């Protein structure tokens, strides 16, 4: 049996259950933020992996290679020389026979109804996969996702807010006993982007060169790798959210000069072209996964574009692309000074943000 149910976003409940050792039941982990999601997924896996004979107490049920009829038997199997057992369900987005069939999904869901207290069933979805379950032709995945949410604990891992991100960075430096200046977290985010895996790697690098001194913004620019593509996705996000000051600040962290303006405009154009592509895909019922695959994009990029469609009318996307093109021409022909032109462009783009049609 599952230990109660809660609505999506139940990270606090997940933490409490892990602390209390109440890990029986079904767990669905999903959302755009992969680092923290993987962290808690591994905590649940360790419930079985920490056993003296982990191979018998942590099992992966791969829907791509195994028949759904065997899932019920797998989750009912008792632990061996241990008190608990974990079964992780994988491969549900695309099985060996194509898309997950609703009939197979129902078998997985039915097996969740009377789980033994010793069994943990884990389903981890990557960024955009839960949203993909709402696409046309994905009825099987939708049935599975809804079944896990209804019979177990569904936990969404959202991209952290700016204040949360800065606190996360400060916490990691403190754990390494490394002092930092107050402006380092925002500089690090502006220079390297918001991906927590990337930030974790850069934090390790900075701690290694600290040598007992207090690290500052200059150290970020000296030792870290700028992620301009990721940063300009962040700039576009801030513009669409109406945070023009935040977008300008992000550019200032990069110390943008006239030579960096042209690539910056190119990155902005790419962000808005992706918005247009996402709008067309949504209209035609094309999944985020297919867009990512066919355009050779990261799933988080596509997921973010789909999410941003709620912040901009289709006409606003076209106006934005037109302004970007006009600014690009003005700079290339010498009619405009690059840096002020880019700042003016950001203001115009922010003015187009609004409720989607």
N, C-alpha and C positions, 0 to 999 in steps of 0.2 A: 504494500500500500504506500501511496505517496504521503509525505508529511505536509498536507495542506497545499493550498494554491494561492497564487498572488498574481497581480497584473504585471504586464511587461514593465521592465525597468527595475526589477527587484534585486538590485545588487546588495542592498543592506540586508535583505532576507537571506541571500546566499552567504554572506559573510557570517551571519548569526548561525546558520545551520552548520557551516564548516567549524565554527568555534565550538558549538555544542555537540559536534559529532553526529548530527542528524542528517546523514547523507543518503538515506534510502529514498527512492523515488526517481522520477524523471526530471532531467535538467536540460533546458534549451538555452544555449548561449549564442547570441547573435548581435549584430550591430556593426557600425563603421570602424570602431576603434579596436585594432587587432592585438596590441601589446597587452592590455589589461585582460582582454578576453582570453588570450592564451595563458596568461598567468593563473587565472581562476580555473580554466579547463585543466591545467596540469595539477592543481590542488585536488580536484575531483579524481583525476586519474590515479594520484598517489594513494588514494584510499585503498585501491587494489594493488598498486605497484609496490607498496611498502610491505607487502606480505612476504614471508620467508620463501614462498614459491610464487613469485609474481605472475608467471606465465599462466597459472591456473586461476588467478584472481583478477586479472585485467585482460579483457578480451575485446578485440575489434571485430565487429560484425560488418563486413563490407557488402553493401547492397549491390555493388557492381559485379561481384563474383559469387554471391550466395543467394539462395532462394528465400523469399520472405517467410515461407512456411516454417523455417527453422529458427526464426527469431524468438518465438515464445519459449521454445525449449532452452535457448541460450540464456534468456533472462531469468529462468526458473532454476538453473543449475546452481547448486550450493557452493559456497566458497570451500577452499581446500586448505586446511591447517591455518585458518584465518577466520575472522568474524564477518568480513564484508567482501563484496565482489562488485566489480565495475564492468559494464558492457558499454562500449562506445559504438554508436551507429554512424557509419560513414558511407560516402558514395551515393547519397540520396538525390543529389541534383541531377546527375546523369548516370543511369545504370547501364549495364552491358546491352540491354534491350532498348535503350533510348531513354525517354523521359519516364520517371517513376509513375507506375500505373496507380490509379485510385484504389483498385482492389488490393494491391500490395501494400499501399500506405495504410489502408484500413487494418491489415494484419499486424503491422507494426504498432498502430495505435491501440488495438485491442489487447495486445500483450502488455500494455502499460497499466491496465485497469486493476490488476491484482498482483502488483509486484511485491515480493517478499521484502521485509524490512532491511534485509542484508544487501539488497541489490540497488546499485546506482546505475541508471541508464543515462548516458550522456550523448547529446547531439550538439555539435558545434557548427554554426553556419558562418561562412565568410561574409565580408562586407557586400551588401547588395543581394545576397542569396534569399533572405527572407522576403525582401521586396519582390524578388523575381517570382515567388510563389503566387503572386497576384496576377501574373501575366497570363494571357490566353494560352491554353494548352498545358498549363502547369497545375492542373487540378490535383494530381497525385501529391506533389510537393506541398500544395496548399492544405490538403487533408492532413498530411503528416505534421506540418507546423502547427496547425490549429489543434491537433490532438495532443501534442506535447504541451502547448500553452494551457490547454484545458485540464490536463491530468497531472501536470507537473509544475515546475517553477521555470518561468520564462524570464530571462535576464537580458536586457538590452545594454550594450556597451556603446555609448555615444561618444563622439569626439568631445574632449574636455573643453570647457569654457576657458577663456584666456587666463582668468585668475586661478583656475584649477591647474592649468598647465604650468604657470609660474611656480605655484606651490609645490607641484610634483618635482620640478627641476631642483628647487631649493632643498627639498627633502632628500633627494638622491645625493646631492653634494654633501649635505650634513651627514648622511650615512657613511660617506667616505672620509669624514672628518676634514673636509676641505672648505675653507672660508671663501665666500664670493661677495662681490660688490652688489649693491641692490639692483643695479641696472643689468646685471648679467643675464638673468632669465629672459627678459624681453629681447635682449640683443641676440641671444641664442636662438630663440624662436624666429625672430625676423630674418636671421642669417641662414638658418638650416631648415626651417619649416616646422610643421606640427606633428609629424610622424614620430611616435614615441620610440619605436625601434631605432630610428636615426638619431634622435636626441640622446638615447641611452648610450649609443656608441660614442657620440661626441663628448658626453659627460665623462666617460671612462678615459678618453684621450686627454681631456683637460686636467682631470685629477692626476694623471700620470706625469704631467709636466709642471704641476703646481709647485712642488718643492717646498711646501710649508708656507707659501705666501698667499695673499688674498688675490683671487682671480677676478679680472674685470673684463669689460667689453672689448678692450684691445686684444686680450688673449683669444677671444672667440674669433676675431678676424685674422689672427696670426696662425692659429692651430686648427681651426675647424674648416670643413669643406662647405662652401656655399651651395645651397640647393635652390638655384634661381627658379627652376621650373616649378618646384613645390611652393616656393615663396609667392610666385605670381598667381598660383591657384588661391593662395591665402589672400592676396590683394583683391582678386576678383570676388572672393567670398565676402570680404569686408565691404566692398563697394555695394554689392547686392543687398547686404544687410543694413545699408545706410550709414555705415561707419567710415565716412570719408577720412576723418582724422586718423583712424587706425590704419587705413590704407597708405596714407602719406607717411605715417611713422614707420611702417614696414619698409617703405622705399628708402627712408632716411637711414635706417639701420644698414642697408646694403651700400650706403654711401654712393648713391647713383651719380655718375658724372655724364657728360654729353656723349661719351663713347658707349655708355651702357644703356642709353635710352632706346636705341634701335632694337636690340634684343628684347628689352622690356616690352615694347609695343608688340613685338612678335609673340611673346608669351601671352599677353592680354588677348591678342587676336585668336590664339589657339583656344583660350578659355571660353571665349564667346562663340567660336565656331562649334565647340563641343556642346554648348548649351543649345545651339540650333539643331545639332545632330540628335541630342537627347529629346528635344521637342518633337522632331519628326519620328523618332523611334517610338515614343509614347503614343503618338497619334496612330501609328500603324500597328501597335501592339507588339513591337519587337522588344525582347527582353534586354535587361542591362548586361547580362552575361554575354549575349550574342554581340552586342555593340562593342564590349570590351575585347572580345576575341577577334572580331572582324577589323577593328580599328587598331589592334595591337596596343591597347591601353590598359593601365592598371584598374582593377575593379573599383578601388576607392575613388579614382578620378571620375569614372562613369557614375558611380553612386552619388557623388557630390554634385555632379551636373544635374542629375534627375531631381535631387532634392532642391536645387536652386531654381528650378522652373517655377516654384511657388512664389518666387520673389520678383519675377520679371515677366511682363507681357511679351508675347511673341513680337509685337511691333517694337518693343523696347530692345529686343535682341538685334533686330535689323538696324535700328537707329544707332545702337552701340557699335556695331561692325562698320557702319558708314562713317561714324566719327573717328574710329580707329584708323580706317583707311585714309581719311582726309588728313589726319594728323601725320601719318606716315609720309604722305606725299609732300606736305608742307615742310617737313624736316628735311627730306631728301633733296628738295629743290631749293633749300636755303631760305624759304619764306618765313620760317619760324625758328626761334632759338630752342634747341632740343629739351632742356630741362624744364623751363616754364611751360612749354607746349605739352609735355607729359603731365604736369600738374593740372593744367587746364583740362586735359582729356579726362583725368580722373574725376574732376568735378562734374563734367558733362555726363559721364557714365553713371555717376551716383544719382543724377537727376532723373534718370530713366527707370531707376529701381521702383518697384511697386507691386501691387497684387496681380497675380497672373490672371489671364482670361479664363 
